[in-house]
């Protein structure tokens, strides 16, 4: 009766006593399903604490060596876990995979001895470096991780030997564990770049388990024919790439959507103090920086120191999917005593051209914005001090200009912007 009461003072239990096991045919795929078990030691007694002692400061490895040498371990508290190994229905795990099991404890106060194989069991020893007291409802946990079992489906057991713990009579507890057939799982299926320019290459990666077959569509890519869990794809249009897995009579799928985007000039900026132009473009296949009717190919992002060109403007042309984007910035307006900003953005589609001009002025009396189709006839389009103007045409306009009048009635130089260069 005393033994029964004593053992009720504590509770050692396991959460979710189930692990997944693989079909042996999947072993060659090196594609294991990983399970874990969490053992929790709880003291529900309201009077007596549970105490782990270690007066000699032995590590779990020291204790295990003593046990292997059949030396007595009498004053040091420890817990030893046994996992039956083999390929029979009652076995927990095969020997090779059993050596990969590891234990995770709740703090650095505990030490774990690496698993050893003996008497058809793989065992682990866990102990505390110093004294550990478990008071009422205070618990510690031990996580058994990286369980990769290829044993048959069925019922197995974990044996736990608790020794030299104050408040617990030496006892061996047995925990039944149900082995369930692993289901194919897609743990990760992703790409770090979901948007791209046309014909740009992007990489899809995945992490799976429990699968015997796997295929990515479209393209019917057999993932087992690829040495690494990733594949490079050239994206020509918006596309959904589906990963399908099969295993143990079950199926699962996941999708990654890749999008093709037209070019986008994020920035075209001129710093008048150090005479440096900077730019940034997204999703373009080719981009050119244009100065004085000349152009040079540039990276999507960059900076360049320039002298004031004869035609005081800088333009950036980005080619890509759906349209070509052209952005120009008047440089002369930025160098005036009161800087006046004047810029354009033009998108050339197959059937039409969309143009937009923007300006911001300061300390002026009047503003006149004009556009021209041929460079000879200029039409008044706006007179707001700061604003924008949009225009759709069959072909690019010749250009636009902005006239700013000072408060004293004099005029700033005429600010010009060319249209898109075809």
ZAMARGU-4260 file (C-alpha; in steps of 0.2 Angstrom, whole numbers, plus 5000, padded with zeros to 4 digits):
<rodrens>
0) 5000/5000/5000 | 5014/5012/5004 | 5021/5009/4986 | 5005/5014/4978 | 5003/5030/4989
5) 5021/5035/4985 | 5019/5032/4967 | 5004/5043/4966 | 5014/5058/4973 | 5021/5061/4956
10) 5015/5059/4938 | 5026/5055/4924 | 5017/5056/4908 | 5019/5058/4889 | 5010/5070/4878
15) 5002/5063/4862 | 5009/5045/4863 | 5009/5042/4844 | 5023/5042/4832 | 5023/5041/4813
20) 5032/5027/4804 | 5037/5025/4786 | 5034/5012/4773 | 5050/5003/4771 | 5049/5007/4752
25) 5052/5025/4756 | 5068/5021/4766 | 5079/5023/4750 | 5072/5040/4747 | 5080/5047/4763
30) 5064/5056/4766 | 5060/5052/4784 | 5044/5058/4794 | 5050/5065/4810 | 5040/5063/4826
35) 5043/5068/4844 | 5037/5063/4862 | 5036/5075/4877 | 5038/5067/4894 | 5033/5078/4908
40) 5037/5075/4927 | 5024/5083/4938 | 5022/5084/4957 | 5003/5085/4962 | 5007/5081/4980
45) 5003/5096/4991 | 5016/5091/5005 | 5031/5082/4999 | 5043/5089/4986 | 5052/5078/4973
50) 5071/5080/4974 | 5084/5076/4961 | 5101/5075/4970 | 5119/5074/4962 | 5131/5076/4976
55) 5146/5070/4966 | 5141/5082/4951 | 5141/5067/4939 | 5136/5070/4921 | 5124/5059/4912
60) 5139/5051/4903 | 5147/5047/4919 | 5132/5039/4926 | 5130/5029/4910 | 5148/5023/4910
65) 5145/5017/4928 | 5130/5007/4923 | 5138/4999/4908 | 5153/4994/4920 | 5140/4987/4932
70) 5146/5000/4946 | 5133/5005/4959 | 5125/5022/4957 | 5116/5025/4973 | 5116/5043/4978
75) 5114/5052/4961 | 5096/5054/4954 | 5093/5049/4936 | 5080/5044/4923 | 5084/5031/4910
80) 5073/5029/4894 | 5073/5013/4885 | 5066/5011/4867 | 5065/4993/4859 | 5073/4993/4842
85) 5071/4981/4828 | 5059/4979/4813 | 5046/4969/4822 | 5028/4976/4825 | 5032/4978/4844
90) 5048/4988/4841 | 5049/5006/4843 | 5062/5010/4830 | 5076/5002/4819 | 5094/5002/4826
95) 5101/5014/4813 | 5088/5027/4815 | 5087/5025/4834 | 5105/5032/4835 | 5098/5049/4828
100) 5086/5051/4842 | 5090/5066/4854 | 5083/5073/4870 | 5080/5091/4873 | 5078/5097/4892
105) 5071/5112/4899 | 5087/5120/4904 | 5106/5118/4905 | 5104/5111/4922 | 5101/5094/4915
110) 5113/5083/4905 | 5109/5069/4893 | 5120/5054/4888 | 5120/5049/4870 | 5110/5034/4866
115) 5118/5017/4867 | 5112/5000/4860 | 5111/4985/4872 | 5099/4971/4875 | 5088/4975/4860
120) 5085/4992/4867 | 5092/5010/4864 | 5094/5019/4880 | 5097/5037/4886 | 5101/5043/4903
125) 5096/5060/4909 | 5102/5068/4926 | 5103/5085/4934 | 5120/5093/4938 | 5114/5100/4954
130) 5100/5098/4966 | 5083/5100/4958 | 5067/5102/4968 | 5050/5099/4960 | 5037/5108/4971
135) 5018/5106/4970 | 5012/5107/4952 | 5029/5112/4946 | 5035/5101/4932 | 5050/5098/4921
140) 5049/5091/4903 | 5060/5080/4892 | 5057/5080/4874 | 5062/5065/4863 | 5065/5072/4846
145) 5070/5067/4829 | 5061/5050/4829 | 5062/5043/4812 | 5054/5026/4813 | 5053/5013/4799
150) 5046/4999/4811 | 5029/4992/4806 | 5013/5000/4811 | 5007/4994/4828 | 5008/4996/4847
155) 5025/4998/4855 | 5032/5004/4872 | 5044/5016/4880 | 5052/5010/4897 | 5057/5023/4909
160) 5068/5019/4924 | 5068/5032/4938 | 5081/5030/4951 | 5087/5038/4967 | 5074/5052/4967
165) 5068/5058/4984 | 5049/5056/4985 | 5048/5043/4972 | 5052/5025/4975 | 5063/5017/4962
170) 5051/5012/4948 | 5050/5007/4930 | 5036/5015/4921 | 5029/5008/4904 | 5021/5020/4891
175) 5012/5012/4877 | 5015/5021/4860 | 5005/5019/4845 | 5014/5018/4828 | 5003/5026/4814
180) 5007/5025/4796 | 5015/5041/4790 | 5005/5053/4779 | 5014/5063/4765 | 5017/5080/4771
185) 5023/5096/4763 | 5032/5105/4777 | 5038/5120/4766 | 5035/5124/4748 | 5040/5142/4743
190) 5050/5154/4733 | 5059/5169/4740 | 5054/5179/4724 | 5036/5178/4719 | 5036/5191/4706
195) 5049/5193/4692 | 5051/5200/4675 | 5047/5190/4659 | 5058/5176/4656 | 5067/5179/4673
200) 5073/5163/4682 | 5067/5160/4700 | 5070/5145/4711 | 5056/5135/4720 | 5061/5125/4736
205) 5052/5112/4746 | 5054/5101/4762 | 5043/5086/4762 | 5041/5070/4772 | 5032/5053/4770
210) 5031/5053/4751 | 5034/5040/4739 | 5030/5050/4723 | 5031/5069/4720 | 5028/5079/4705
215) 5028/5098/4701 | 5015/5104/4687 | 5015/5111/4674 | 5031/5104/4667 | 5028/5087/4675
220) 5044/5088/4685 | 5048/5072/4695 | 5056/5079/4711 | 5065/5063/4714 | 5075/5065/4698
225) 5082/5081/4706 | 5098/5080/4717 | 5092/5094/4728 | 5075/5099/4735 | 5074/5114/4723
230) 5071/5118/4705 | 5074/5134/4694 | 5060/5139/4683 | 5059/5153/4669 | 5043/5162/4671
235) 5035/5168/4655 | 5018/5173/4663 | 5008/5172/4678 | 5008/5154/4684 | 5002/5142/4698
240) 5015/5128/4701 | 5007/5114/4711 | 5017/5101/4721 | 5008/5084/4722 | 5014/5070/4734
245) 5009/5052/4736 | 5013/5040/4749 | 5005/5026/4759 | 4989/5027/4749 | 4987/5046/4753
250) 4990/5062/4743 | 4993/5080/4747 | 4996/5096/4737 | 5003/5113/4739 | 5004/5128/4727
255) 5016/5142/4723 | 5010/5157/4713 | 5023/5166/4702 | 5019/5182/4694 | 5026/5192/4679
260) 5026/5210/4682 | 5029/5225/4669 | 5044/5236/4672 | 5043/5249/4686 | 5054/5264/4687
265) 5054/5266/4706 | 5066/5281/4707 | 5075/5293/4696 | 5084/5307/4706 | 5097/5320/4703
270) 5107/5328/4718 | 5112/5345/4712 | 5126/5347/4725 | 5137/5332/4720 | 5130/5331/4703
275) 5125/5313/4705 | 5110/5304/4697 | 5103/5288/4705 | 5090/5276/4699 | 5080/5260/4704
280) 5070/5249/4693 | 5060/5233/4696 | 5055/5219/4684 | 5064/5226/4668 | 5073/5215/4656
285) 5084/5229/4650 | 5087/5247/4655 | 5096/5262/4648 | 5101/5278/4655 | 5099/5292/4642
290) 5109/5308/4641 | 5111/5320/4627 | 5104/5308/4614 | 5116/5295/4619 | 5111/5279/4630
295) 5121/5266/4640 | 5115/5250/4647 | 5114/5250/4666 | 5110/5239/4681 | 5093/5240/4688
300) 5100/5250/4703 | 5114/5262/4702 | 5122/5279/4704 | 5132/5290/4692 | 5141/5307/4693
305) 5137/5317/4678 | 5141/5335/4671 | 5126/5345/4666 | 5122/5339/4648 | 5118/5351/4634
310) 5101/5345/4635 | 5098/5347/4653 | 5088/5332/4656 | 5091/5313/4661 | 5080/5299/4656
315) 5079/5281/4660 | 5071/5268/4648 | 5066/5251/4655 | 5060/5237/4643 | 5049/5222/4649
320) 5033/5213/4650 | 5017/5222/4642 | 5025/5239/4640 | 5041/5249/4639 | 5042/5263/4653
325) 5052/5279/4650 | 5055/5292/4664 | 5063/5309/4662 | 5069/5322/4674 | 5073/5340/4670
330) 5090/5344/4678 | 5090/5363/4675 | 5075/5366/4686 | 5083/5358/4701 | 5098/5370/4700
335) 5088/5386/4700 | 5089/5398/4715 | 5072/5391/4720 | 5072/5373/4713 | 5057/5368/4702
340) 5054/5349/4699 | 5048/5343/4682 | 5047/5325/4677 | 5038/5313/4666 | 5033/5295/4665
345) 5028/5287/4648 | 5022/5269/4645 | 5022/5263/4627 | 5010/5249/4624 | 5008/5239/4608
350) 4992/5249/4603 | 4994/5266/4612 | 5005/5277/4623 | 5001/5283/4641 | 5010/5299/4646
355) 5010/5308/4663 | 5020/5323/4668 | 5022/5330/4686 | 5029/5346/4692 | 5031/5354/4709
360) 5035/5373/4710 | 5039/5385/4724 | 5038/5404/4726 | 5032/5408/4708 | 5018/5419/4702
365) 5012/5409/4687 | 5014/5392/4679 | 5010/5386/4661 | 5012/5368/4656 | 5012/5364/4638
370) 5013/5348/4627 | 5017/5346/4608 | 5014/5332/4596 | 5027/5338/4583 | 5038/5351/4591
375) 5030/5366/4582 | 5013/5368/4589 | 5012/5369/4608 | 4995/5367/4617 | 4992/5374/4634
380) 4987/5360/4646 | 4988/5366/4664 | 4991/5381/4674 | 4991/5374/4691 | 5007/5378/4702
385) 5010/5360/4707 | 5001/5345/4699 | 5001/5332/4685 | 4994/5329/4668 | 4990/5313/4659
390) 4987/5310/4641 | 4984/5294/4630 | 4989/5295/4612 | 4992/5283/4597 | 5011/5287/4597
395) 5023/5296/4609 | 5022/5315/4610 | 5036/5326/4605 | 5038/5332/4622 | 5032/5344/4636
400) 5038/5361/4643 | 5035/5371/4659 | 5036/5390/4660 | 5037/5397/4678 | 5035/5416/4681
405) 5044/5423/4696 | 5035/5435/4708 | 5043/5450/4701 | 5036/5446/4684 | 5052/5439/4676
410) 5053/5421/4670 | 5064/5406/4674 | 5072/5397/4659 | 5059/5386/4650 | 5060/5368/4657
415) 5059/5355/4643 | 5056/5336/4643 | 5057/5325/4628 | 5045/5312/4624 | 5049/5293/4623
420) 5063/5289/4611 | 5057/5275/4600
</rodrens>
